[in-house]
Amino acid sequence: MNPTRRRVLTMAGANAAAWVVAGSALAAGYPDRPLKLIMPYPPGGGAAQWARIVVAKLEKVLGQTVVFDYRPGGSTTIGAEAAARAAPDGYTIHLVDSTAFAYVPNLRKVNYDPIRSFTVLGPLGALPLMIVAHPSVPVRNIQELVAYARANPGKLNCASAGVGSPHHLIAEFFKIRAGISMNHVPYKGAVQYLADLVGGQVDLAVSTLAPAIPYLQAGRIKALGMSTAKRSLALPEVPTIAEQGFEGFDEKPWNCFVGPAGMPAEPLERLRAALRTVYEDREVVTALNKAGVEEVGAMQIPQIGEQMRKDLAKWGDVIRQAKITIES
């Protein structure tokens, strides 16, 4: 072989080996600084509680701190937009729910693609919601609520976590099924709407479980019905809406962890593996169940993308049928 060619090949081989070593070092070194978790709800609510349960274990698995970056408002789209614009380097993750990828994109233009702007990292779980009432509202269950609302059209006020939130749309869907009218009162999260519900400023709310449970236990609000087909693990004594005359009613928004689109393979696989490890911890799963999250880690990565697409179409139909607008 020509000596010059031999030297070129030797140098090329050495360079290739150097790239392999460098790539391995990069993969082994990730993450080498704290990560940021963009939260689309304010501190103190159910979402923050679920995320902290997961993050406490995730930090141990990754060996790095995860810093919470709260971006409430815009019916979770402020957080989603920030996550979509973030550098896809594996250091920004986002807890996204049905609001950002199925509800609000059917209500108004958003500055991200609800499916293609994100890389799915892994599931969190399904979130049973429940209809809760102030003690002064003269109803004890769903049947009595429907009867009272029909006899007093437009009198009841029902709070939610914001226009286009799961709380809002499930309330609207229930109103359609029940043939009743209630006034929608949007808030920015559970902390705010529960404070006003406890204070009697609103009559009802569709709520996540975790932030409402202390008020239920103290008798400051009352539970009327669960939104899922099966009773909740956290509140098995509360009957479902389906049990109370609305067969087939099974509405459970769900959420997952995502990163920006275009993430490199090394951090992507590291984060996905880390989340799988988190959900193998029974203490984590039990804590999430107690906080109102069910079906923890049950969905597979391909299922999540497909479910996002199905929900985008399904809730678009509901929104159009109910004539819901962003001003609702």
N, C-alpha and C positions, 0 to 999 in steps of 0.2 A: 504494500500500500504506500502511496505517496506520503512522505513525512509530513508535508504541510497539511494534507487531508487528515492524517492521523491526529495531528495536534488540534485541528478544528473539532473533530469528533470527540476527542478527550475533553476539550473545553466545554463543548455542548453538553456532554454527559455530566460534567461537574456542575454546570449551571442548572441542569434539570434536577439533579440531586439536591442542590441548594434550595430550589423552589419547593421541592417536596418537604424538606426539613423546615423551611420557613412556614409553609402552609400548615404543617403538623403543629408547629409551635403556636401559630395563631389559633388553631382550633383548641389546643390544650390550654391556651391562655385565656380563652373567653369563658366568663366575663372577667375583665381585669379592672373594672370600676363599677360603681353603683348603677343600678338600672332605675328607670323611671316608669311608674305605672300611672297612666292618665285615667282619672276617675270622672265619669260624666255626671255624677251626683255629688251633693255636698257632704261634708263629714258628718258622722253621727247616724246616718240612715242605714237601711238594710244592706245596700250594696257595699258600703264601706266595711261593715262587719264581715260580710262574706269574704271580701278581698283580703282583709287582715288575717283571717283564718288560713287562707291559702298561702299568702305571702310569708307568714311566719315559718312555714315549712319550706317554701321555695327558697328563702334566703339561706337556709341550712344546706339545701341540696346544691345550690349554685355557689355558695361561699361568698356571696355579695349582698349588700343592703339593697332593698327596693324602696325607693322614695316615692311617696304618694304625691301626685300632682292633680289637685282637684280643679275640674273645669265644668262646674254645673251650668245649667241653662240651655236654652234652645231645644228643649226636649231631648237632651243628651247629644245633640248634634255639634255643640261647641267642642266637646271632648272628642267626638269622632273626627271632626275636621282637623283638630290639632294632631291626632294620631295619624291621620292619612298624610299630613304634611311632614311628619317627622322623618329624620334620616333612617333609612332601613338597615341599620347596623346592628340590630339586636339589643339595643340599649333602651328602646322605648316600647312598652307594651301597653295594651289598652283593654279594659273590661267593657265589652260592647254587648248590648242586649237588643231585643227585638225592635225597640224604638228606633234605633239608628239605621238598621238594615231592612226593616219591613214596614214600619208605620210612617214616620215622618217623610221618607222619600216619596210616599204616595200622597202627601199633603202639600208639599212645596218643594221647590228646587233646593238641593243641598250641594255643598261644594266638595263633594266626593262621590265616587261610585259606591253604592251600598254593598256591592259584592267585590268588585275588582280592585278597590283601593286598599284592601287589607289582605294580610297573610294569616290564615288560621293557625293558631298555636295549640289550642286545645279547648275542650269544653269546661264549663263550670257545672251547670246543672239547670234543672227546671225550677220555676218559682211559683208555687201556688199563691194565689192572691185570695183575699176574702173581703166580703162586704161587712163593714163594721159601722156601728151607729152610736150616737151619744145616748146616754141613758134616758134622756127626756123624750126621745122619739118613741111613740107608743106602739112599738112592734117588737116581737120576740124572735121572729124567723122570717124566711123569705116569703112564705105565703101571706103573712100579715103585712109585710112591706109592700107587696104588690097590691093588696087590697087597699091599703092606706093611700098609696100613691095614685091609684085609680080614682079614689074618692076625693083626693086633694091634688088635682093635676097642677104641676109646676110649683108646688109648695116646698118640696124637699130640695135641699142643696147637697150635692155630692162632690166631695173633694177628690183630687187626683194629684199625681206627681208632675203634672204638666200636660199641656195640649199635645196630643199625639203619643203620650206615654202608654204603656200597657194598662195601667190603672184606668186611664181615660177611655181607651178603646174597648176594654172589657166591660166597663160601665155602659158605654153606648150600645154594645152588642147585647148586653143584658136587657137594656131598655127596649130594644127592638123585639127581643124574644118575649118579654113580659107585656109589651104594649102599654108602657107607662112613660111619663115624662118627668124628668128631674133636671134641675139646673146644675151645670158643670162649673166647678170652682177650681181652677188650676193653681198649683203651687210648684215650687222648685224641688221638692223632695219630701220624704216622710217626716223629717223633723218638723217642718213647717206645717204640713196639713194635719198631723196628729196633735200639735199644740192647739190649733184652732178647733179641732174636733173635740178634744178634751175640754176646751173652754166653752164649747157650745156655739161657736161662731158658724159652724157648719153642722149639718144633721148627720151626714153619712160620709164614708170614704171607701174607696176600693184600695186596699192596703197590702203591702208585703207583710209577712208574718213577724219577722224579728223585731222591728221597732214597735210593733203594736202589742206584742205579748205582755210586756210589763204593765201596760194600761189595762189590758184585759184582766190580768191577775189581780189588779188593784180595784177592779170594778168601775173604772172610770170610763170605759167604753164597753160595748157588747158586740159579740160576733154573731152574724146572721147566717152566713153561708160561705163555703169554700168554692173556689172557681174550678177546681179540678174534678175529674171523674171519681177519683178515690180520695178518701179523707187524708189529711196531712199527717205525717209522722210526728210533727211537732205539736199539733192540736187535734188529736184523734177524736175528741169529744165534739168538735164542730162539724155538723152535717154539711154535705156538699149542696150546691145549688141544684145539681142533677137529682139528688135524692128528694128534693122538695118541689117536685113537679116540673122540672125542666130536663127531661131525659136527653142524654147526649151532650149536655153542656160540659165541656172540658177545655178550658182555656188556660194555658200555662205558659206565659212568656219564659224564654230561656236566654241564657247568656253564655259567652265564651271569651277566651282571651285571644287577642289578635295583635299583630304587629303591622307596620306599613307594608305595602306591596313591595316586592323586589328584595326581600331579605336574603342574604347569602346563606348557603347551605349549612355552614358550620354552626352559626348561632341559632338558626332555625331548628335544626335537629337537636341541639343542646337544650333549647327551651322546651321543645315538645317532649323530650325524654324526661326532663325535670318535672314537668307537670304530671306525666304518667306516674313518676315516683311519688309525687305529693299525694295522689289519689289512692295509692297503695297503702297509705297510712290510715288505719281504721280510726284513729283518734281524730284525724282531719275530717273524715267522712261523717263521723258521729257529730262533731261540732257543727258542721254545715247543716246536717239534718235538723239539729236542735235550733239552728238559726233560721230554718224555713227553706233551705235549699234541698231539693230532692233529685233523684237520678244523677247523683254526683259523678262526673267523669264518664257517664254512660255512652255518650255519642262518640263515634269515631270521626277522624278528620274528614274523610270523604262525605260522610253523612251530614256534617255541619254545613258544608258548602251547598249541598242539595237542599237541606232544610231552609237555608237562607233564601234560596231562589223560590221555593214553594211558599214561604211566608210572605215574601214580597208580593206575589201574585194574589194570595188568599186575602190579605188584609187590604190590598188595593180594592178588591171587590167589595169588601165590607164597608170601607170608607165611602166608596161611591154610592152603594145602596143606602147607607145611613145619611148621605149628604153632609158628611163631616168636613168642615173647613178648618184652616189653621186658626181662625178666629173663634172657633167653638168653645 
